[in-house]
């Protein structure tokens, strides 16, 4: 089946969606047959132009009805937040849906929506799968893969470190509350804090894979560092004395002890411009397993011969899901988790 081609639709064209377009255009496993956009200034443009490559002959549209009616095997659905009604509409139309927008592993937080998705899968004879980089890979698939070589596991720590000004869109500055007064920031809900139900899916997947049950998940108080001087960026600056870094921690407890600890660290500068002088290093995912034998794994971008290194977060996010599309399309209808798919066998990556 390695030479089979899958007709795909790209739903939304942000950073992840553009990575999808570039891959679909280059990989012989896929045939891109439709692109749905939200922004009016993208309507009528060639998908290749939107994704920063040569034209590919697929024109973007905001006509949802027309895209839903398009003959396709799968929709790669990449908005930041999932609209369950839209996903169910796609599934009922007979299209498989692979998404980076959520619902990676069944938990109580998404029971009602999960039931709707399962019903739509049954009605349309289609399958649904959620993937990505974190959640969806770095905090669940990768630690379980690493656990394969362990004799005993006491604690699993997952560190996500992001240098925002180097490796994230500038809209993350306002979106995540950088530049706010420290007291105001700590008194309000945070974007990362609101995302806990999504990260908790990874924790439950880890626990299920290890054959244990989580008693509860707790959140530690958020830590922040402030700028000791103005931190300039392309659209202005993070003012001295305002929030310039944040650290979140969530712990999954099993049998009264911490088993899984997620650390999310987002910074806009190094120790020379932060107080406290945090030094978390480059953007990366780091897994530390305390047990027998103590084991650590770091995943980050590769330094090039000229010394530069960029974080491939968006391509990773896209490909973590895209590489599952063939197996999702070929599987029986239903909500397919990583456990249902097993070891995904990526197709079309090694090209002539």
CORRA-V919618 format. One record per pair of residues at least 12 apart in sequence whose ideal C-beta (glycine too) atoms are under 10 Angstrom apart, sorted by the first residue. I is the first residue (numbers start at 1). J is the second residue. D is the distance in whole Angstrom. If there is no record, write none. Layout:
[[I	J	D] [I	J	D]]
This chain:
[[1	326	8] [1	327	10] [1	330	7] [1	345	10] [1	347	8] [2	28	10] [2	29	8] [2	326	9] [2	345	9] [2	347	6] [2	348	8] [3	28	8] [3	29	9] [3	347	9] [3	348	9] [4	29	7] [4	73	10] [4	326	7] [4	329	9] [4	330	8] [4	347	8] [4	348	10] [5	27	10] [5	28	7] [5	29	6] [5	30	7] [5	31	5] [5	73	9] [5	326	10] [5	347	10] [5	348	9] [6	24	9] [6	27	10] [6	29	6] [6	30	6] [6	31	7] [6	33	10] [6	72	9] [6	73	5] [6	74	6] [6	96	9] [6	325	6] [6	326	6] [6	328	9] [6	329	6] [6	330	9] [6	347	9] [6	348	10] [7	30	8] [7	31	5] [7	32	8] [7	33	5] [7	34	9] [7	70	8] [7	71	7] [7	72	5] [7	73	5] [7	74	8] [7	95	9] [7	329	9] [8	20	8] [8	21	10] [8	23	10] [8	24	6] [8	29	9] [8	30	5] [8	31	7] [8	32	6] [8	33	7] [8	34	8] [8	35	10] [8	72	6] [8	73	7] [8	74	5] [8	75	7] [8	76	6] [8	95	9] [8	96	9] [8	98	9] [8	322	9] [8	325	7] [8	329	9] [9	24	10] [9	32	8] [9	33	6] [9	34	4] [9	35	7] [9	36	7] [9	58	10] [9	67	6] [9	68	9] [9	70	6] [9	71	10] [9	72	5] [9	73	9] [9	74	7] [9	75	5] [9	76	7] [9	77	9] [9	90	9] [9	95	7] [9	97	10] [10	23	10] [10	24	7] [10	32	6] [10	33	9] [10	34	7] [10	35	5] [10	36	7] [10	37	9] [10	47	7] [10	50	9] [10	51	9] [10	58	8] [10	60	9] [10	67	10] [10	75	8] [10	76	5] [10	77	9] [10	78	8] [10	318	10] [11	34	9] [11	35	8] [11	36	5] [11	37	9] [11	38	10] [11	64	9] [11	67	7] [11	68	10] [11	75	5] [11	76	6] [11	77	4] [11	78	6] [11	79	7] [11	86	8] [11	87	9] [11	90	8] [11	97	9] [11	99	8] [11	101	9] [12	35	9] [12	36	6] [12	37	7] [12	38	6] [12	39	10] [12	42	10] [12	76	9] [12	77	7] [12	78	5] [12	79	5] [12	80	9] [12	101	9] [13	35	6] [13	36	8] [13	37	5] [13	38	8] [13	39	8] [13	42	6] [13	45	9] [13	47	7] [13	50	5] [13	51	7] [13	60	7] [13	78	8] [14	37	10] [14	38	9] [14	39	10] [14	78	7] [14	79	8] [14	80	7] [14	169	9] [14	314	9] [15	78	9] [15	168	9] [15	169	7] [15	313	9] [15	314	4] [15	315	9] [15	317	8] [15	318	9] [16	76	9] [16	78	4] [16	79	9] [16	80	9] [16	99	10] [16	100	6] [16	101	9] [16	132	8] [16	133	9] [16	313	9] [16	314	5] [16	315	9] [16	316	10] [16	317	5] [16	318	5] [16	319	10] [16	321	9] [16	322	10] [17	35	8] [17	36	9] [17	37	9] [17	47	9] [17	50	9] [17	51	8] [17	76	7] [17	77	9] [17	78	4] [17	79	9] [17	100	9] [17	314	9] [17	318	8] [18	47	9] [18	50	7] [18	51	4] [18	52	7] [18	53	9] [18	78	9] [18	314	8] [18	315	10] [18	318	8] [19	51	8] [19	78	9] [19	100	10] [19	312	9] [19	313	10] [19	314	5] [19	315	5] [19	316	9] [19	317	7] [19	318	4] [19	319	7] [19	322	8] [20	32	9] [20	35	9] [20	47	10] [20	51	8] [20	76	5] [20	77	10] [20	78	7] [20	98	10] [20	100	9] [20	314	10] [20	315	9] [20	317	10] [20	318	5] [20	319	9] [20	321	9] [20	322	6] [20	325	10] [21	35	7] [21	47	5] [21	48	7] [21	49	10] [21	50	7] [21	51	4] [21	52	9] [21	53	8] [21	56	8] [21	58	8] [21	60	9] [21	76	9] [21	318	9] [22	47	10] [22	48	8] [22	51	5] [22	52	8] [22	53	6] [22	56	10] [22	315	8] [22	318	9] [23	51	9] [23	76	9] [23	315	8] [23	318	7] [23	319	7] [23	322	6] [23	323	9] [23	348	9] [23	349	9] [24	47	9] [24	51	9] [24	56	8] [24	58	9] [24	76	8] [24	318	10] [24	322	8] [24	325	10] [25	47	8] [25	48	6] [25	51	8] [25	53	6] [25	54	8] [25	55	10] [25	56	5] [25	57	10] [25	58	8] [26	53	8] [26	56	10] [26	348	9] [26	351	8] [27	322	9] [27	323	10] [27	346	10] [27	347	8] [27	348	4] [27	349	7] [27	351	7] [28	347	9] [28	348	5] [28	351	7] [28	352	9] [29	322	9] [29	323	9] [29	325	8] [29	326	7] [29	346	9] [29	347	5] [29	348	3] [29	349	9] [29	351	10] [30	73	9] [30	74	9] [30	76	9] [30	322	8] [30	325	7] [30	326	9] [30	347	9] [30	348	7] [31	58	10] [31	72	9] [31	73	9] [32	47	7] [32	48	10] [32	56	7] [32	57	9] [32	58	5] [32	72	9] [32	76	9] [33	58	7] [33	67	10] [33	70	6] [33	71	7] [33	72	5] [33	73	9] [34	47	9] [34	58	7] [34	59	9] [34	60	9] [34	61	8] [34	63	10] [34	66	8] [34	67	5] [34	68	9] [34	69	10] [34	70	4] [34	71	9] [34	72	6] [34	75	9] [35	47	4] [35	48	10] [35	50	7] [35	51	9] [35	56	10] [35	58	6] [35	59	7] [35	60	4] [35	61	7] [35	67	8] [36	60	7] [36	61	7] [36	62	7] [36	63	8] [36	64	7] [36	66	9] [36	67	5] [36	68	9] [36	70	9] [36	75	8] [36	77	9] [36	79	10] [36	86	10] [37	50	7] [37	60	4] [37	61	7] [37	62	6] [37	63	10] [37	67	10] [38	60	10] [38	62	7] [38	79	8] [39	60	9] [39	62	8] [40	62	7] [42	60	5] [42	61	9] [42	62	8] [43	59	9] [43	60	6] [43	61	6] [43	62	5] [43	63	9] [44	59	6] [44	60	7] [44	61	8] [44	62	10] [45	58	10] [45	59	7] [45	60	5] [45	61	10] [46	58	7] [46	59	6] [46	60	8] [47	59	7] [47	60	6] [64	86	8] [64	89	9] [64	90	10] [65	89	10] [67	90	9] [67	93	10] [67	95	10] [68	86	9] [68	89	6] [68	90	6] [68	92	9] [68	93	5] [68	95	8] [69	93	8] [70	93	9] [70	95	9] [71	94	9] [71	95	9] [72	90	9] [72	93	9] [72	94	9] [72	95	6] [72	96	9] [72	329	10] [73	94	9] [73	95	7] [73	96	6] [73	126	10] [73	325	8] [73	326	9] [73	328	9] [73	329	5] [73	330	9] [74	90	9] [74	95	6] [74	96	4] [74	97	7] [74	98	6] [74	126	9] [74	127	9] [74	129	9] [74	322	9] [74	324	10] [74	325	5] [74	326	9] [74	328	7] [74	329	5] [75	87	8] [75	90	5] [75	91	9] [75	93	9] [75	95	5] [75	96	7] [75	97	5] [75	98	7] [75	99	8] [75	126	10] [75	325	10] [76	96	10] [76	97	8] [76	98	6] [76	99	8] [76	100	8] [76	318	8] [76	321	7] [76	322	6] [76	325	7] [77	90	7] [77	95	10] [77	97	5] [77	98	7] [77	99	4] [77	100	8] [77	101	6] [77	102	10] [77	128	9] [77	130	9] [77	321	9] [78	98	9] [78	99	7] [78	100	5] [78	101	7] [78	132	9] [78	314	10] [78	317	8] [78	318	7] [78	321	8] [78	322	10] [79	99	8] [79	100	9] [79	101	5] [79	102	10] [80	100	9] [80	101	7] [80	102	9] [80	175	10] [81	101	6] [81	102	7] [82	97	10] [82	99	6] [82	100	9] [82	101	4] [82	102	5] [82	103	7] [82	110	10] [82	113	8] [82	117	10] [82	130	9] [83	101	9] [84	101	10] [84	102	9] [84	103	9] [84	110	9] [84	112	9] [84	113	5] [84	114	9] [84	116	6] [84	117	7] [84	120	9] [85	113	10] [85	116	8] [85	120	10] [87	99	7] [87	101	8] [87	102	10] [87	103	9] [87	113	9] [87	116	9] [87	117	6] [87	120	7] [87	128	7] [88	113	9] [88	116	6] [88	117	6] [88	118	10] [88	119	8] [88	120	4] [88	121	9] [88	123	9] [88	124	9] [88	128	9] [89	120	8] [89	124	9] [90	120	8] [90	124	8] [90	126	8] [90	128	9] [91	116	9] [91	117	7] [91	118	9] [91	119	9] [91	120	4] [91	121	5] [91	122	9] [91	123	7] [91	124	5] [91	125	9] [91	126	5] [91	127	8] [91	128	6] [91	333	9] [91	335	10] [92	119	9] [92	120	5] [92	121	9] [92	122	9] [92	123	5] [92	124	4] [92	125	9] [92	126	8] [93	120	9] [93	123	10] [93	124	6] [93	126	8] [94	123	9] [94	124	5] [94	125	6] [94	126	6] [94	333	10] [95	124	7] [95	126	6] [95	127	10] [95	329	9] [96	121	9] [96	124	9] [96	125	10] [96	126	5] [96	127	5] [96	128	7] [96	129	8] [96	325	8] [96	328	5] [96	329	5] [96	330	9] [96	331	9] [96	333	9] [96	336	9] [97	117	9] [97	120	9] [97	121	9] [97	124	10] [97	126	7] [97	127	8] [97	128	5] [97	129	8] [97	130	9] [97	325	10] [97	328	8] [97	335	10] [98	127	9] [98	128	8] [98	129	5] [98	130	8] [98	131	7] [98	321	5] [98	322	7] [98	323	10] [98	324	6] [98	325	5] [98	327	10] [98	328	6] [98	329	9] [98	336	9] [99	128	8] [99	129	7] [99	130	5] [99	131	8] [99	132	8] [99	136	10] [99	321	7] [100	130	7] [100	131	7] [100	132	4] [100	133	8] [100	135	10] [100	136	7] [100	314	10] [100	317	5] [100	318	7] [100	320	8] [100	321	5] [100	322	9] [101	130	7] [101	132	9] [101	198	9] [101	321	10] [102	130	6] [102	132	9] [102	135	8] [102	136	9] [102	195	10] [102	197	9] [102	198	6] [102	201	8] [103	117	7] [103	128	8] [103	129	9] [103	130	5] [103	135	10] [103	136	10] [103	198	9] [103	201	8] [103	335	8] [103	337	9] [104	129	9] [104	130	4] [104	131	7] [104	132	7] [104	134	10] [104	135	5] [104	136	5] [104	137	9] [104	139	10] [104	140	7] [104	141	10] [104	198	8] [104	199	10] [104	201	5] [104	202	7] [104	204	9] [104	205	7] [104	321	10] [104	337	7] [104	338	7] [105	130	8] [105	135	8] [105	136	9] [105	140	7] [105	198	10] [105	200	9] [105	201	4] [105	202	7] [105	203	9] [105	204	6] [105	205	4] [105	206	9] [105	207	10] [105	208	8] [105	209	10] [105	335	10] [105	337	5] [105	338	7] [105	339	8] [106	118	9] [106	201	8] [106	204	8] [106	205	9] [106	208	9] [106	335	7] [106	337	7] [107	197	7] [107	198	9] [107	200	6] [107	201	5] [107	202	10] [107	203	9] [107	204	5] [107	205	9] [107	214	10] [107	217	10] [108	197	9] [108	200	9] [108	204	9] [109	196	9] [109	197	4] [109	198	8] [109	200	7] [109	201	8] [109	204	9] [110	130	10] [110	197	7] [110	198	9] [110	200	10] [110	201	8] [114	128	9] [114	335	7] [115	335	10] [117	130	10] [117	334	9] [117	335	6] [118	333	9] [118	334	7] [118	335	5] [120	333	10] [120	335	10] [121	332	10] [121	333	5] [121	334	5] [121	335	6] [121	336	9] [122	333	6] [122	334	8] [123	333	9] [124	333	8] [125	332	9] [125	333	5] [125	334	10] [126	328	9] [126	329	9] [126	333	6] [126	334	9] [127	327	9] [127	328	5] [127	329	7] [127	330	9] [127	331	5] [127	332	7] [127	333	6] [127	334	6] [127	335	8] [127	336	5] [127	340	9] [127	341	10] [128	328	8] [128	333	9] [128	334	7] [128	335	5] [128	336	7] [128	337	10] [129	321	7] [129	324	6] [129	325	8] [129	327	9] [129	328	5] [129	329	10] [129	331	9] [129	334	10] [129	335	8] [129	336	5] [129	337	8] [129	338	8] [129	340	8] [129	341	7] [129	344	10] [130	198	10] [130	201	8] [130	321	7] [130	324	9] [130	335	9] [130	336	9] [130	337	8] [130	338	9] [131	317	9] [131	318	9] [131	319	9] [131	320	5] [131	321	4] [131	322	8] [131	323	8] [131	324	6] [131	325	10] [131	328	9] [131	337	10] [131	338	7] [131	341	9] [131	344	9] [132	198	10] [132	313	10] [132	316	8] [132	317	5] [132	318	8] [132	319	10] [132	320	5] [132	321	6] [133	160	9] [133	285	8] [133	299	9] [133	312	9] [133	313	6] [133	314	9] [133	315	9] [133	316	4] [133	317	4] [133	318	9] [133	319	9] [133	320	5] [133	321	9] [134	158	8] [134	160	6] [134	198	9] [134	199	8] [134	202	7] [134	262	9] [134	264	9] [134	285	7] [134	299	10] [134	313	9] [134	316	9] [134	317	8] [134	320	9] [135	195	9] [135	198	6] [135	199	6] [135	200	9] [135	201	5] [135	202	4] [135	203	9] [135	205	8] [135	262	9] [136	198	9] [136	201	8] [136	202	7] [136	205	9] [136	316	10] [136	317	8] [136	320	6] [136	321	7] [136	324	10] [136	338	8] [137	202	9] [137	285	9] [137	299	9] [137	316	7] [137	317	8] [137	319	9] [137	320	4] [137	321	9] [137	338	9] [138	158	7] [138	159	10] [138	160	7] [138	202	8] [138	284	9] [138	285	4] [138	286	9] [138	287	8] [138	297	10] [138	299	6] [138	313	10] [138	316	8] [138	317	10] [138	320	9] [139	156	9] [139	158	5] [139	159	10] [139	160	8] [139	199	7] [139	201	9] [139	202	4] [139	203	8] [139	205	9] [139	206	8] [139	260	9] [139	262	6] [139	264	10] [139	285	8] [139	287	8] [140	158	9] [140	199	10] [140	201	8] [140	202	4] [140	203	8] [140	204	9] [140	205	4] [140	206	6] [140	207	10] [140	208	10] [140	209	8] [140	260	10] [140	337	10] [140	338	7] [141	202	9] [141	205	8] [141	206	9] [141	209	9] [141	320	8] [141	338	6] [141	339	10] [141	343	10] [141	344	9] [142	158	9] [142	202	10] [142	285	7] [142	287	6] [142	297	7] [142	299	7] [143	156	6] [143	157	9] [143	158	7] [143	202	8] [143	205	9] [143	206	6] [143	209	9] [143	210	9] [143	260	8] [143	285	10] [143	287	5] [143	288	10] [143	289	7] [143	297	8] [144	156	10] [144	202	10] [144	205	8] [144	206	6] [144	208	9] [144	209	5] [144	210	8] [144	338	8] [144	339	9] [145	209	10] [145	287	10] [145	297	9] [145	343	9] [146	287	6] [146	288	10] [146	289	6] [146	295	6] [146	296	9] [146	297	5] [147	206	8] [147	209	7] [147	210	7] [147	287	10] [147	289	7] [147	291	9] [147	295	9] [149	289	9] [149	293	8] [149	295	7] [150	210	10] [150	289	6] [150	291	6] [150	292	7] [150	293	7] [150	294	9] [150	295	6] [151	291	7] [151	292	4] [151	293	7] [152	289	10] [152	290	9] [152	291	5] [152	292	4] [152	293	9] [153	206	10] [153	210	7] [153	212	10] [153	259	8] [153	260	10] [153	289	6] [153	290	8] [153	291	4] [153	292	8] [153	295	9] [154	257	8] [154	258	9] [154	259	8] [154	289	8] [154	290	5] [154	291	5] [154	292	8] [154	294	9] [155	251	10] [155	257	8] [155	258	6] [155	259	6] [155	260	8] [155	261	7] [155	288	8] [155	289	7] [155	290	4] [155	291	8] [156	203	9] [156	206	7] [156	207	10] [156	210	9] [156	252	9] [156	258	9] [156	259	7] [156	260	5] [156	261	7] [156	262	9] [156	287	7] [156	288	8] [156	289	5] [156	290	8] [156	291	9] [156	295	10] [157	249	10] [157	251	10] [157	258	9] [157	260	8] [157	261	5] [157	262	8] [157	263	7] [157	286	8] [157	287	7] [157	288	4] [157	289	8] [157	290	8] [157	296	9] [158	199	9] [158	202	8] [158	203	9] [158	206	9] [158	250	10] [158	260	8] [158	261	7] [158	262	5] [158	263	7] [158	264	9] [158	285	7] [158	286	7] [158	287	6] [158	288	8] [158	289	10] [159	247	10] [159	249	10] [159	261	9] [159	262	8] [159	263	5] [159	264	8] [159	265	7] [159	280	8] [159	281	10] [159	284	8] [159	285	7] [159	286	4] [159	287	8] [159	288	7] [159	298	9] [160	192	10] [160	199	9] [160	248	9] [160	262	7] [160	263	7] [160	264	5] [160	265	7] [160	266	8] [160	283	9] [160	284	8] [160	285	6] [160	286	8] [160	313	10] [161	247	10] [161	263	8] [161	264	9] [161	265	5] [161	266	8] [161	267	8] [161	280	5] [161	281	6] [161	282	7] [161	283	6] [161	284	6] [161	285	8] [161	286	7] [161	298	10] [161	300	9] [161	311	10] [162	176	10] [162	264	8] [162	265	7] [162	266	5] [162	267	7] [162	268	10] [162	280	9] [162	282	10] [162	283	5] [162	284	9] [162	285	10] [162	311	8] [162	313	8] [163	245	10] [163	265	10] [163	266	8] [163	267	6] [163	268	8] [163	269	8] [163	270	9] [163	280	8] [163	281	9] [163	282	7] [163	283	5] [163	284	10] [163	311	8] [164	176	7] [164	178	7] [164	233	9] [164	238	10] [164	244	9] [164	245	9] [164	246	10] [164	266	6] [164	267	7] [164	268	5] [164	269	9] [164	283	9] [165	178	9] [165	231	7] [165	232	9] [165	233	5] [165	234	9] [165	238	9] [165	244	10] [165	267	9] [165	268	5] [165	269	7] [166	267	10] [166	268	9] [166	282	8] [166	283	7] [166	309	9] [166	310	8] [166	311	7] [167	282	9] [167	283	4] [167	284	10] [167	301	8] [167	309	10] [167	310	7] [167	311	4] [167	312	9] [167	313	6] [167	314	9] [168	266	8] [168	268	9] [168	283	8] [168	311	8] [168	313	8] [168	314	9] [169	314	9] [170	233	6] [170	234	6] [170	235	5] [170	236	9] [171	235	9] [172	191	9] [172	266	8] [172	268	9] [173	231	10] [173	233	7] [173	235	8] [173	236	8] [173	237	10] [173	238	7] [173	244	10] [173	268	7] [174	235	9] [175	191	6] [176	190	7] [176	191	5] [176	192	7] [176	243	9] [176	246	7] [176	266	6] [176	268	9] [177	189	10] [177	190	6] [177	191	7] [177	192	9] [177	224	9] [177	242	9] [177	243	6] [177	246	7] [177	266	10] [178	224	10] [178	227	9] [178	231	9] [178	233	9] [178	238	6] [178	239	10] [178	242	8] [178	243	6] [178	244	6] [178	245	8] [178	246	8] [178	266	8] [178	267	9] [178	268	6] [179	227	8] [179	231	9] [179	233	10] [179	236	8] [179	237	8] [179	238	5] [179	239	6] [179	242	5] [179	243	7] [179	244	8] [179	268	9] [180	224	9] [180	226	10] [180	238	9] [180	239	10] [180	242	6] [180	243	5] [180	244	10] [181	226	9] [181	239	10] [181	241	8] [181	242	6] [181	243	8] [182	224	6] [182	225	9] [182	226	6] [182	241	8] [182	242	7] [182	243	6] [182	244	10] [183	224	10] [183	243	10] [184	242	9] [184	243	9] [185	222	8] [185	224	6] [185	226	10] [185	242	8] [185	243	5] [185	246	8] [186	221	8] [186	222	6] [186	223	9] [186	224	7] [186	243	9] [186	246	10] [190	222	6] [190	224	10] [190	246	7] [190	248	7] [190	264	10] [191	246	10] [191	248	10] [191	266	10] [192	219	10] [192	222	8] [192	246	7] [192	247	10] [192	248	5] [192	250	10] [192	264	5] [192	265	10] [192	266	7] [193	219	7] [193	222	7] [193	246	10] [193	248	6] [193	250	9] [193	264	9] [195	248	9] [195	250	10] [195	264	9] [196	217	7] [196	219	6] [196	248	9] [196	250	6] [196	262	9] [196	264	10] [197	217	9] [199	217	9] [199	248	9] [199	250	6] [199	252	10] [199	262	6] [199	264	8] [200	214	8] [200	217	5] [200	250	7] [200	252	8] [200	260	10] [200	262	9] [201	337	9] [202	252	9] [202	260	8] [202	262	8] [202	338	10] [203	217	6] [203	250	8] [203	251	9] [203	252	4] [203	254	10] [203	259	9] [203	260	5] [203	261	9] [203	262	7] [204	217	9] [204	252	8] [204	260	9] [205	337	7] [205	338	7] [205	339	8] [206	252	8] [206	259	8] [206	260	6] [206	262	10] [207	252	7] [207	254	7] [207	259	7] [207	260	7] [208	337	9] [208	339	7] [209	338	9] [209	339	7] [210	254	9] [210	259	8] [210	260	9] [212	252	10] [212	254	5] [212	255	8] [212	259	7] [212	260	10] [213	254	7] [213	255	9] [214	251	10] [214	252	5] [214	253	7] [214	254	6] [214	255	10] [214	259	8] [214	260	8] [215	252	8] [215	253	5] [215	254	6] [215	255	7] [215	256	7] [215	257	9] [215	259	9] [216	251	9] [216	252	8] [216	253	5] [216	254	10] [217	250	6] [217	251	7] [217	252	5] [217	253	7] [217	260	9] [217	262	9] [218	249	9] [218	250	7] [218	251	5] [218	252	8] [218	253	7] [218	258	9] [219	248	7] [219	249	7] [219	250	5] [219	251	8] [219	262	10] [220	247	9] [220	248	8] [220	249	4] [220	250	7] [220	251	7] [220	261	9] [220	263	9] [221	247	10] [221	248	9] [221	249	9] [222	243	10] [222	246	6] [222	247	7] [222	248	6] [222	249	8] [222	264	10] [223	245	9] [223	246	7] [223	247	4] [223	248	8] [223	249	8] [223	265	9] [223	276	9] [223	278	9] [224	242	10] [224	243	5] [224	244	8] [224	245	7] [224	246	5] [224	247	7] [224	274	10] [224	275	10] [224	276	9] [224	278	10] [225	243	8] [225	244	6] [225	245	4] [225	246	8] [225	247	8] [225	267	7] [225	268	9] [225	269	9] [225	271	9] [225	273	9] [225	274	4] [225	275	6] [225	276	5] [225	277	8] [225	278	5] [226	238	9] [226	239	9] [226	240	8] [226	241	6] [226	242	6] [226	243	6] [226	244	6] [226	245	8] [226	273	10] [226	274	7] [226	275	6] [226	276	9] [227	239	7] [227	240	5] [227	241	7] [227	242	6] [227	243	8] [227	244	4] [227	245	9] [227	268	8] [227	269	7] [227	273	6] [227	274	7] [227	275	8] [228	240	7] [228	241	8] [228	244	9] [228	269	9] [228	271	10] [228	272	8] [228	273	6] [228	274	7] [228	275	5] [228	277	9] [229	241	9] [229	244	10] [229	269	9] [229	272	9] [229	273	6] [229	274	10] [229	275	10] [230	242	9] [230	244	10] [230	273	9] [231	244	6] [231	268	6] [231	269	5] [231	273	6] [231	274	9] [232	269	10] [233	268	8] [238	268	6] [238	269	8] [238	273	9] [240	273	9] [240	275	10] [241	275	9] [243	268	9] [244	266	10] [244	267	7] [244	268	5] [244	269	6] [244	273	7] [244	274	6] [244	275	9] [244	278	9] [245	265	7] [245	266	7] [245	267	4] [245	268	6] [245	269	7] [245	270	10] [245	271	10] [245	273	9] [245	274	6] [245	275	10] [245	276	9] [245	278	6] [245	280	8] [246	264	8] [246	265	8] [246	266	5] [246	267	8] [246	268	10] [246	278	10] [247	263	7] [247	264	7] [247	265	5] [247	266	8] [247	267	9] [247	278	8] [247	280	8] [248	262	8] [248	263	7] [248	264	4] [248	265	8] [248	266	8] [249	261	7] [249	262	7] [249	263	5] [249	264	8] [249	265	9] [250	262	5] [250	263	8] [250	264	8] [251	263	10] [261	288	9] [263	280	9] [263	286	9] [263	288	10] [265	278	8] [265	280	5] [265	281	10] [265	283	10] [266	280	9] [266	283	10] [267	279	9] [267	280	6] [267	281	10] [267	283	9] [281	298	10] [281	300	9] [282	298	10] [282	300	6] [282	301	8] [282	303	9] [282	309	7] [282	311	8] [283	300	7] [283	301	7] [283	309	9] [283	310	9] [283	311	4] [283	312	10] [283	313	7] [284	298	6] [284	299	6] [284	300	4] [284	301	8] [284	309	10] [284	311	8] [285	297	9] [285	298	7] [285	299	4] [285	300	7] [285	311	10] [285	313	9] [285	316	9] [286	298	5] [286	299	8] [286	300	8] [287	299	8] [299	312	10] [299	316	8] [300	312	9] [300	313	10] [301	313	9] [301	315	10] [301	316	9] [319	346	8] [319	349	9] [320	344	9] [322	346	9] [322	348	10] [323	344	6] [323	345	9] [323	346	4] [323	347	8] [323	348	9] [323	349	8] [324	336	8] [324	338	8] [324	341	6] [324	344	5] [324	345	10] [324	346	9] [325	344	10] [325	346	10] [325	347	9] [326	344	9] [326	345	8] [326	346	9] [326	347	5] [326	348	9] [327	340	9] [327	341	5] [327	342	8] [327	343	10] [327	344	6] [327	345	7] [327	346	9] [327	347	9] [328	340	9] [328	341	7] [328	344	9]]
